[in-house]
Amino acid sequence: MKVAILSATPEVYAEALRGRPDVEVVATAGWDAFEPVLRAAEAGARVLCEYPSAAKETDLKAMVDAGGDRLTFASPACHGEAFAVVRKGIADGGIGDLTTVLGSLDTSADGGVLGTAAPYLLDLADAVLGGEPAQQVYAQSNTVLNGHGAEGAAVLTVRYRSGKVASFDLRRDPAATGRPAVTFIGDRASVRYDAGPKLLDGVDAGLGGEDLLSLLINDFLSEDDGPGPDGEAALRTFRIIQAAYESAQTGQPVDLT
């Protein structure tokens, strides 16, 4: 299987793929020079993408069109077995009618938190909502925690067409784990998914949970449709992020058509 990687740190995924039988990494690039990966996608390679921290929608759309159903966006928390249980429980009516999604994510990634953290929360909401389009986006941000002009903290609220609402708290923290926590609230109960639960061992505290990168790679290489975001889901998320930047700048909600 020929694989291409579109990431600012492609070596992370290349290392995870090393030693896998019948896998050949044929191209790696970042969004600032993504043409080799685009050509590999057009030639039939399977493509694993990270979200662009800064890119044009036309570039993202070109990659989605080229990759088709061979394109997967790297959103590790979507691949957790625990998330699969939560998602099924919600679909089966375990919390009643879903009304609200509350999430938080601290990130150590460079750049503003709207671009580096929000996509991974939005992906979890998108998976549970079955790809329902957003109707309105509102965001507030500040640069206090970052100090480099990019937002170091933000609150993002998304209203979907059915009236469901998602609200996310995003922060930059050099010691962050980068694993989201999300609570899904229904009219009868609620359920929480934590992609990086803390485990206590005597006086030491450590990060527990699943090996999400391995689960992502396994799903990416599978012939079946994986739980992670495909190209169309990535476009939905990208448009929400762009609207969030506009809202944070103007101080007003932004409607999506």
C-alpha positions in Angstrom: 0.0 0.0 0.0 1.4 3.4 -1.0 0.9 6.1 1.7 1.5 9.8 1.7 1.6 12.0 4.8 0.6 15.7 5.0 1.8 17.0 8.3 4.1 19.6 9.9 5.7 16.6 11.7 5.5 13.7 9.2 8.2 11.8 11.0 5.7 11.0 13.8 3.4 9.1 11.5 6.3 7.7 9.3 7.8 6.2 12.5 4.4 4.6 13.4 4.1 3.2 9.9 7.7 1.8 9.8 7.7 -2.0 9.9 4.1 -2.3 8.8 3.9 -5.0 6.1 3.3 -3.9 2.5 3.3 -0.2 3.5 5.5 2.3 1.5 5.6 6.0 2.4 5.9 7.6 -1.0 5.6 11.3 -0.1 5.6 13.6 2.9 5.1 17.4 3.1 3.6 20.2 5.0 0.7 22.5 3.9 3.2 25.1 2.8 4.5 22.8 0.1 1.9 20.1 -0.3 2.2 19.4 -4.1 4.2 16.1 -3.7 1.4 14.7 -1.5 -1.3 16.1 -3.8 0.4 14.3 -6.8 0.7 11.1 -4.7 -3.0 11.3 -3.9 -3.9 11.8 -7.6 -1.8 8.7 -8.4 -3.8 6.6 -5.9 -1.9 6.8 -2.7 -3.7 6.7 0.6 -3.2 10.0 2.4 -3.0 10.8 6.1 -3.5 14.5 6.7 -3.2 16.9 9.7 -5.3 19.9 9.8 -3.6 23.0 8.3 -2.8 25.7 10.9 -3.0 28.2 8.0 -4.1 27.3 4.5 -6.6 28.4 1.9 -9.9 26.5 1.6 -9.0 26.0 -2.1 -5.9 24.0 -1.1 -7.8 21.9 1.3 -10.5 21.3 -1.3 -7.9 20.3 -3.8 -6.6 17.7 -1.4 -10.0 16.4 -0.6 -10.9 16.1 -4.3 -7.7 14.3 -5.0 -7.8 11.9 -2.0 -11.4 11.0 -2.2 -12.2 8.0 0.1 -8.5 7.3 0.5 -8.1 10.5 2.6 -8.1 10.4 6.4 -7.5 13.4 8.7 -5.5 12.7 11.8 -7.8 13.2 14.7 -6.6 10.5 17.2 -9.4 10.8 19.8 -12.0 9.8 17.3 -10.3 6.4 17.1 -10.5 5.5 20.8 -12.4 2.4 21.7 -13.9 4.3 24.6 -15.2 6.9 22.2 -16.8 4.2 20.0 -18.7 3.0 23.2 -19.8 6.6 24.0 -20.9 7.2 20.4 -22.9 4.0 20.2 -24.6 4.7 23.6 -25.7 8.1 22.4 -27.0 6.7 19.1 -28.9 4.1 21.0 -30.7 6.8 23.0 -28.8 6.3 26.3 -28.8 10.0 27.1 -32.1 10.8 25.4 -32.1 13.5 22.8 -28.7 15.1 22.6 -28.9 18.9 23.2 -25.4 20.2 24.2 -21.8 19.3 23.7 -19.2 20.7 26.1 -15.5 20.2 25.5 -12.0 21.4 26.5 -8.6 20.9 25.2 -5.2 22.2 26.2 -2.5 22.2 23.6 1.3 22.7 23.4 1.2 23.0 19.6 2.6 26.2 18.0 0.1 28.7 16.7 -3.3 29.9 17.9 -5.6 27.6 19.7 -8.5 28.0 17.3 -6.4 26.4 14.6 -4.4 23.9 16.7 -7.0 22.7 19.2 -10.5 23.4 18.1 -10.5 20.9 15.1 -10.1 17.9 17.4 -13.1 18.8 19.5 -15.2 19.7 16.5 -14.3 16.3 15.0 -15.8 14.5 18.0 -18.9 16.6 17.9 -19.2 16.0 14.1 -18.9 12.2 14.5 -21.7 12.1 17.1 -23.9 14.5 15.2 -23.5 12.5 12.0 -22.0 15.4 10.0 -24.8 17.9 10.7 -23.7 21.3 9.3 -23.1 24.2 11.6 -25.5 27.2 11.3 -23.8 29.8 13.5 -20.4 30.3 15.0 -19.3 32.6 17.8 -15.8 32.9 19.3 -13.9 35.0 21.8 -10.1 34.8 22.1 -7.1 36.5 23.7 -3.3 36.4 23.4 -2.4 36.6 27.0 -1.3 33.0 27.4 0.6 33.0 24.1 2.3 36.4 23.8 3.2 36.0 20.1 0.1 37.6 18.5 -1.8 34.3 18.1 -4.6 33.5 20.5 -3.5 31.6 23.6 -7.0 30.9 24.9 -10.4 30.9 23.3 -14.0 30.0 23.8 -15.8 28.7 20.7 -19.6 28.1 20.5 -21.3 26.4 17.5 -25.0 26.2 16.9 -26.1 23.5 14.5 -29.1 23.5 12.2 -31.1 21.2 14.5 -30.6 23.6 17.4 -27.9 21.6 19.2 -25.1 23.6 20.7 -21.4 22.9 21.2 -19.2 25.0 23.4 -15.4 24.5 23.7 -12.8 25.9 26.0 -9.3 26.0 24.3 -6.0 26.9 26.0 -2.3 26.9 25.2 -0.2 25.1 27.8 3.4 24.0 27.3 2.8 21.0 29.5 -0.5 20.0 27.8 -1.2 16.4 26.8 -3.2 17.5 23.7 -6.0 15.0 24.5 -9.6 16.3 24.5 -12.3 15.8 27.0 -16.0 16.1 25.9 -19.3 15.9 27.7 -22.4 15.0 25.7 -25.6 16.2 27.4 -29.0 14.9 26.6 -32.5 15.5 28.0 -32.3 12.4 30.2 -28.6 12.0 31.1 -25.1 12.9 30.1 -21.9 11.0 29.3 -18.2 12.2 29.3 -15.4 11.0 27.0 -11.9 11.8 28.3 -9.2 10.8 25.8 -6.5 11.2 28.4 -7.7 10.2 31.8 -5.3 10.6 34.7 -4.4 7.5 36.6 -3.2 7.6 40.2 -0.4 5.3 41.5 0.5 6.2 45.0 1.8 9.7 45.1 2.5 9.7 41.3 -0.1 10.7 38.7 0.2 9.7 35.1 -1.7 9.9 31.9 -3.7 6.8 31.2 -6.0 5.8 28.3 -5.5 4.2 25.0 -2.7 4.3 22.4 -4.6 6.6 20.1 -1.9 6.9 17.5 -1.7 3.1 17.0 -5.5 2.9 16.8 -5.5 5.8 14.2 -2.9 4.0 12.1 -4.8 0.7 12.3 -8.0 2.3 11.1 -6.2 4.3 8.4 -4.7 1.2 6.9 -7.9 -0.8 7.2 -10.0 -1.3 4.1 -13.1 -0.4 6.1 -14.4 3.1 6.7 -12.7 4.3 9.9 -14.2 6.5 12.6 -11.9 9.4 11.9 -12.9 12.5 9.8 -12.8 12.1 6.0 -12.4 15.0 3.6 -15.9 16.3 3.8 -15.8 16.3 7.6 -12.5 18.2 7.4 -14.1 20.8 5.2 -17.0 21.3 7.7 -14.5 21.7 10.5 -12.3 24.0 8.5 -15.2 26.3 7.6 -16.2 26.5 11.3 -12.6 27.5 12.2 -12.5 30.2 9.6 -15.9 31.6 10.9 -14.5 31.5 14.4 -11.5 33.7 13.4 -13.9 36.1 11.8 -16.2 36.1 14.9 -13.3 36.6 17.2 -12.1 39.6 15.2 -15.5 41.3 14.8 -17.0 40.3 18.1 -20.2 39.1 16.3 -21.7 35.7 15.5 -21.0 34.4 12.0 -23.7 32.6 10.1 -22.8 29.7 7.8 -24.8 29.0 4.7 
